[in-house]
Amino acid sequence: MLTGSLGLLPSASLSDPKNGQVFGLYEPVHGSAPDIAGQGRANPIAAILSAALLLRYSFGDEEGANAIDNAVEHVLTAGLRTADIYEKGCRLVSTSEMGDAVAFRLRASH
């Protein structure tokens, strides 16, 4: 897989679903990024997509997970970019602006 940035990679460490319930630890691959903490430059997408994994695997909420995935895809297709994935012709946004855009799209879709 070619991702372009650690800021886009969610992760899940999952238990064995023997009893039908899956327990997991859901987190972005990138960790806490202390070198850019508090600067509004971190990409929140990996954390947001980790929440989608939580819904999908631990709660069996495929609809909710798909809604999050679609909201992220919509925002990226609209050209919003944090510094780690910025490219010419796109709109550079802060951490909170990206998170707000995904949340707005998620609310608008329901």
Stockholm file with secondary structure:
# STOCKHOLM 1.0

chainA/1-110         MLTGSLGLLPSASLSDPKNGQVFGLYEPVHGSAPDIAGQGRANPIAAILSAALLLRYSFGDEEGANAIDNAVEHVLTAGLRTADIYEKGCRLVSTSEMGDAVAFRLRASH
#=GR chainA/1-110 SS CCCSCGGGCEEEEECCCTTSCCCEEEEETTTTCGGGTTTTCSCCHHHHHHHHHHHHHTSCCHHHHHHHHHHHHHHHHTTEECGGGCCTTSEECCHHHHHHHHHHHHHHTC
#=GC SS_cons         CCCSCGGGCEEEEECCCTTSCCCEEEEETTTTCGGGTTTTCSCCHHHHHHHHHHHHHTSCCHHHHHHHHHHHHHHHHTTEECGGGCCTTSEECCHHHHHHHHHHHHHHTC
//
